[in-house]
């Protein structure tokens, strides 16, 4: 590993000196494991009267949310991000103590009185398909109605969150000339084609899984080539098949890193995004960025929950070599 990216003991990597804003949800995840397959329980010809119940074998509560997960993984990489988002005073204390324990900057998080923090209820089957119920809680109040600091910000990521913020934040970052990653994920279905166009235009990166990118193309009417005329980099994640990164007329097929197990896929995409941010901060070549991002994501799937894994640069370096036969 080159010396300029190795975090000092107890300190940060070079990326840690560059202020990163992470916007999105901070949520409690209630993750349940269904020991069967959804497809065996759902009759396609009867979906107009769908009424199903899944007996789960395990329930675990963990810290999650798009912003929380990205920030946690950035912290493991040696980058200290600042989270921008809303939480509820009724139940945030447990999560607040977790953030403090991990030295994650909270000063731009708004704690709203008489509100609950967002919660996700996730059922995962044996094929890693998921059904999620999401209660927004404090997320219902847009963050952009209140000011937050962008002073000294090097880069920002806009993860799935309140729709008002997903429209306004790109405008703010473009006005302030802040490089940003647009990651609409679960909110692609709720954003109109015109709003997607506005948010993508001028972004540094557009990222989504293959379904989401296809839906974005359909809703905007833009081809892949047209999307690349509006954003600098297009990242399409493919789960266990790796990812594809496009820039201009170049396409890089990124092979997947191999997990030791696939205990829980929840949060893998957020971990990938943290690796992506780190690589961009280091100005690495895109193939190397993609490989690091994919490697970071496998640590999440090997543990139950989204912020239950740990890694060090020494371990990353070793597994990077094992997977890609290259030095990190």
C-alpha positions as CSV (number, residue, x, y, z in Angstrom):
1,X,0.0,0.0,0.0
2,X,1.4,3.4,-0.9
3,X,2.3,5.5,2.2
4,X,0.1,8.5,1.4
5,X,-3.1,6.5,1.9
6,X,-2.2,4.5,5.0
7,X,-4.1,5.9,8.0
8,X,-1.8,6.8,10.9
9,X,-2.5,4.8,14.1
10,X,-5.4,6.4,15.8
11,X,-5.7,9.0,13.0
12,X,-7.1,9.5,9.6
13,X,-6.1,8.7,6.0
14,X,-5.3,11.6,3.8
15,X,-9.0,11.6,2.8
16,X,-9.9,12.3,6.4
17,X,-8.5,15.8,6.1
18,X,-11.0,16.6,3.4
19,X,-14.5,17.4,4.6
20,X,-17.1,15.0,3.3
21,X,-20.8,15.6,3.7
22,X,-23.0,12.5,3.8
23,X,-26.7,13.2,3.4
24,X,-29.4,10.6,3.8
25,X,-31.2,8.6,6.4
26,X,-30.1,7.7,9.9
27,X,-32.3,4.8,10.9
28,X,-32.7,1.8,13.1
29,X,-32.8,-1.5,11.1
30,X,-34.9,-4.4,12.3
31,X,-33.6,-7.2,10.2
32,X,-35.5,-10.6,10.0
33,X,-34.3,-13.8,8.4
34,X,-36.9,-15.8,6.5
35,X,-35.7,-19.5,6.1
36,X,-37.5,-19.9,2.8
37,X,-38.1,-18.2,-0.5
38,X,-40.7,-15.5,-1.2
39,X,-41.3,-16.9,-4.6
40,X,-42.7,-20.1,-2.9
41,X,-45.2,-18.1,-0.9
42,X,-46.5,-15.7,-3.5
43,X,-48.9,-16.8,-6.2
44,X,-48.6,-14.5,-9.2
45,X,-52.2,-15.0,-10.3
46,X,-53.4,-13.9,-6.8
47,X,-51.4,-10.8,-6.2
48,X,-54.6,-8.7,-6.5
49,X,-55.6,-10.2,-3.1
50,X,-52.1,-10.6,-1.7
51,X,-52.2,-11.5,2.0
52,X,-49.0,-13.3,3.2
53,X,-47.2,-13.8,6.5
54,X,-43.6,-14.9,6.9
55,X,-42.5,-16.7,10.0
56,X,-39.0,-15.5,10.6
57,X,-36.3,-17.3,12.6
58,X,-34.3,-14.4,13.8
59,X,-34.8,-10.7,14.5
60,X,-31.9,-8.3,15.1
61,X,-31.9,-4.6,15.6
62,X,-29.0,-2.6,14.4
63,X,-27.9,0.9,13.4
64,X,-28.5,1.7,9.8
65,X,-29.8,4.2,7.3
66,X,-28.1,5.3,4.1
67,X,-26.1,8.1,5.7
68,X,-25.3,6.2,8.8
69,X,-24.0,3.2,6.9
70,X,-21.9,5.2,4.5
71,X,-20.4,7.3,7.3
72,X,-19.6,4.2,9.3
73,X,-17.7,2.6,6.5
74,X,-15.9,5.9,5.6
75,X,-14.8,6.0,9.3
76,X,-13.3,2.5,9.0
77,X,-11.4,3.7,5.9
78,X,-9.9,6.6,7.9
79,X,-12.2,9.3,6.5
80,X,-14.2,11.3,9.1
81,X,-17.4,12.5,7.4
82,X,-20.1,14.9,8.6
83,X,-23.6,13.6,8.5
84,X,-26.5,15.9,7.5
85,X,-29.9,14.6,8.4
86,X,-32.8,14.5,10.8
87,X,-33.4,12.2,13.8
88,X,-36.0,12.0,16.5
89,X,-35.4,13.0,20.1
90,X,-37.7,10.1,21.3
91,X,-35.2,7.4,20.5
92,X,-32.0,8.7,19.1
93,X,-29.9,8.5,22.2
94,X,-28.7,4.9,21.6
95,X,-27.6,5.7,18.0
96,X,-26.1,9.0,19.2
97,X,-23.8,7.1,21.7
98,X,-22.8,4.7,18.9
99,X,-21.8,7.5,16.6
100,X,-19.8,9.1,19.5
101,X,-18.1,5.8,20.2
102,X,-17.0,5.7,16.6
103,X,-16.0,9.3,16.5
104,X,-18.4,10.3,13.7
105,X,-19.3,14.0,13.4
106,X,-22.8,14.7,14.6
107,X,-22.9,18.5,14.8
108,X,-25.0,18.8,11.6
109,X,-27.6,16.3,12.6
110,X,-30.9,17.9,13.7
111,X,-32.6,16.2,16.6
112,X,-36.3,16.9,16.3
113,X,-38.5,17.0,19.4
114,X,-41.5,14.7,19.7
115,X,-40.3,12.6,16.7
116,X,-39.0,9.1,16.3
117,X,-35.8,8.3,14.3
118,X,-36.5,6.5,11.0
119,X,-36.9,2.8,11.2
120,X,-36.6,0.0,8.5
121,X,-38.2,-3.4,8.9
122,X,-36.4,-5.8,6.6
123,X,-37.3,-9.4,5.8
124,X,-34.6,-11.3,3.8
125,X,-35.2,-14.7,2.2
126,X,-32.7,-17.4,1.4
127,X,-32.0,-15.9,-2.1
128,X,-31.2,-12.6,-0.5
129,X,-34.4,-11.0,-1.8
130,X,-35.8,-8.4,0.6
131,X,-39.1,-6.9,1.5
132,X,-38.8,-3.7,3.5
133,X,-41.2,-1.5,5.4
134,X,-39.9,2.0,6.1
135,X,-41.2,4.4,8.7
136,X,-39.7,7.9,8.0
137,X,-40.3,9.5,11.4
138,X,-38.0,12.6,11.6
139,X,-37.1,12.2,8.0
140,X,-40.5,13.6,7.0
141,X,-39.1,17.1,7.8
142,X,-36.8,18.3,5.0
143,X,-33.3,19.3,6.1
144,X,-32.9,22.0,3.5
145,X,-35.4,24.2,5.3
146,X,-32.7,24.8,7.8
147,X,-29.2,25.8,7.0
148,X,-26.2,23.5,7.3
149,X,-22.6,24.4,6.7
150,X,-20.8,23.6,3.4
151,X,-17.7,25.5,4.3
152,X,-14.6,23.5,3.3
153,X,-16.6,20.6,1.9
154,X,-14.6,18.6,-0.7
155,X,-17.3,16.2,-1.7
156,X,-20.9,15.3,-0.9
157,X,-23.1,12.3,-1.4
158,X,-26.9,12.5,-1.7
159,X,-28.4,9.2,-0.6
160,X,-32.0,8.2,-0.6
161,X,-33.9,10.5,1.8
162,X,-36.8,13.0,1.9
163,X,-37.8,13.8,-1.7
164,X,-37.6,17.6,-1.1
165,X,-34.0,17.3,-0.1
166,X,-33.2,15.0,-3.1
167,X,-34.4,17.9,-5.3
168,X,-32.9,20.8,-3.4
169,X,-29.5,19.4,-2.4
170,X,-28.2,19.0,-5.9
171,X,-29.2,22.7,-6.5
172,X,-27.3,23.8,-3.4
173,X,-24.1,21.8,-4.2
174,X,-24.0,23.0,-7.8
175,X,-24.5,26.6,-6.7
176,X,-21.7,26.2,-4.2
177,X,-19.5,24.3,-6.7
178,X,-19.3,21.2,-4.5
179,X,-18.6,17.9,-6.2
180,X,-21.5,15.4,-5.4
181,X,-22.5,11.8,-5.9
182,X,-26.2,11.3,-6.7
183,X,-27.5,8.1,-5.3
184,X,-31.3,8.0,-5.5
185,X,-31.6,4.2,-5.0
186,X,-35.0,3.5,-3.3
187,X,-36.4,6.9,-4.3
188,X,-36.0,6.4,-8.0
189,X,-39.6,5.3,-8.2
190,X,-40.8,8.4,-6.5
191,X,-38.8,11.0,-8.4
192,X,-40.2,12.3,-11.7
193,X,-38.1,12.1,-14.9
194,X,-37.6,15.9,-14.8
195,X,-36.4,15.9,-11.2
196,X,-34.0,13.1,-11.9
197,X,-32.7,15.0,-14.9
198,X,-32.1,18.1,-12.8
199,X,-30.3,16.2,-10.1
200,X,-28.1,14.1,-12.4
201,X,-27.1,17.0,-14.5
202,X,-23.8,18.4,-13.2
203,X,-23.2,15.6,-10.7
204,X,-19.8,14.0,-10.4
205,X,-21.2,10.5,-10.1
206,X,-24.6,8.8,-10.6
207,X,-24.8,5.4,-8.9
208,X,-27.4,2.7,-8.7
209,X,-28.0,-1.0,-9.2
210,X,-28.8,-2.3,-12.7
211,X,-32.6,-2.1,-12.1
212,X,-32.4,1.5,-10.8
213,X,-30.2,2.7,-13.6
214,X,-32.6,1.0,-16.1
215,X,-35.5,2.8,-14.5
216,X,-33.7,6.1,-14.5
217,X,-33.1,5.7,-18.2
218,X,-36.8,4.9,-18.8
219,X,-38.0,7.8,-16.6
220,X,-35.6,10.4,-18.1
221,X,-35.7,9.0,-21.7
222,X,-31.9,9.2,-21.6
223,X,-29.7,6.5,-23.1
224,X,-26.5,5.5,-21.2
225,X,-24.5,7.8,-23.6
226,X,-26.9,10.7,-22.8
227,X,-26.6,10.1,-19.1
228,X,-22.8,10.3,-19.4
229,X,-23.3,13.6,-21.1
230,X,-24.8,14.9,-17.9
231,X,-22.7,13.2,-15.2
232,X,-19.0,12.5,-15.2
233,X,-19.1,8.9,-14.0
234,X,-21.9,6.3,-14.1
235,X,-21.6,3.4,-11.7
236,X,-23.9,0.4,-12.0
237,X,-23.7,-2.2,-9.2
238,X,-24.5,-5.8,-10.0
239,X,-24.5,-7.4,-6.6
240,X,-22.6,-10.7,-6.6
241,X,-21.5,-10.1,-10.2
242,X,-19.5,-7.0,-9.4
243,X,-20.1,-3.6,-11.0
244,X,-19.7,-1.5,-14.1
245,X,-18.1,1.9,-14.1
246,X,-18.4,4.2,-17.2
247,X,-16.7,7.5,-17.9
248,X,-17.0,9.1,-21.3
249,X,-16.5,6.4,-23.9
250,X,-14.7,4.1,-21.5
251,X,-16.4,1.1,-19.7
252,X,-14.7,-0.8,-16.9
253,X,-16.2,-4.2,-15.8
254,X,-15.3,-4.6,-12.2
255,X,-15.0,-8.2,-10.9
256,X,-16.6,-9.0,-7.6
257,X,-14.7,-9.6,-4.4
258,X,-15.5,-13.0,-2.8
259,X,-17.2,-12.9,0.6
260,X,-16.5,-15.7,3.1
261,X,-20.2,-16.0,3.5
262,X,-23.4,-14.1,2.6
263,X,-25.1,-13.9,6.0
264,X,-26.9,-10.6,5.3
265,X,-26.8,-8.4,2.2
266,X,-28.3,-5.4,3.9
267,X,-26.0,-2.4,3.6
268,X,-23.6,-3.7,1.0
269,X,-24.5,-0.9,-1.4
270,X,-23.7,1.7,1.2
271,X,-20.4,0.1,2.0
272,X,-19.6,0.1,-1.7
273,X,-20.3,3.9,-1.8
274,X,-17.9,4.5,1.0
275,X,-15.2,2.8,-0.9
276,X,-16.1,4.7,-4.0
277,X,-15.8,8.0,-2.1
278,X,-12.4,7.1,-0.7
279,X,-11.0,6.1,-4.1
280,X,-12.3,9.4,-5.7
281,X,-10.6,11.4,-2.9
282,X,-7.3,9.6,-3.7
283,X,-7.7,10.2,-7.5
284,X,-7.2,6.5,-8.1
285,X,-7.9,5.0,-11.5
286,X,-11.6,3.9,-11.8
287,X,-10.9,0.2,-12.0
288,X,-9.0,0.3,-8.7
289,X,-11.7,2.4,-7.1
290,X,-14.3,-0.1,-8.2
291,X,-12.3,-3.0,-6.8
292,X,-11.8,-1.3,-3.4
293,X,-15.5,-0.4,-3.3
294,X,-16.5,-4.0,-4.0
295,X,-14.1,-5.3,-1.4
296,X,-15.4,-3.0,1.3
297,X,-19.0,-4.2,0.6
298,X,-18.2,-7.9,1.2
299,X,-17.4,-7.2,4.9
300,X,-21.0,-6.1,5.4
301,X,-22.6,-9.2,3.9
302,X,-20.4,-11.4,6.1
303,X,-22.1,-10.0,9.3
304,X,-25.7,-9.7,10.4
305,X,-26.5,-5.9,10.3
306,X,-25.0,-3.0,8.5
307,X,-22.6,-1.6,11.1
308,X,-21.4,-4.7,12.8
309,X,-18.3,-5.4,10.7
310,X,-14.8,-4.2,11.2
311,X,-11.7,-4.1,9.0
312,X,-8.2,-2.6,9.0
313,X,-6.1,-1.4,6.2
314,X,-3.8,-4.4,6.7
315,X,-6.7,-6.8,6.3
316,X,-8.0,-4.8,3.3
317,X,-4.6,-5.0,1.7
318,X,-4.4,-8.8,2.2
319,X,-7.9,-9.5,0.8
320,X,-7.4,-7.1,-2.1
321,X,-4.4,-9.2,-3.1
322,X,-6.2,-12.4,-2.6
323,X,-9.1,-11.3,-4.8
324,X,-7.4,-9.3,-7.5
325,X,-3.7,-10.3,-7.4
326,X,-2.8,-6.6,-7.2
327,X,-1.4,-4.4,-4.5
328,X,-3.7,-1.9,-2.9
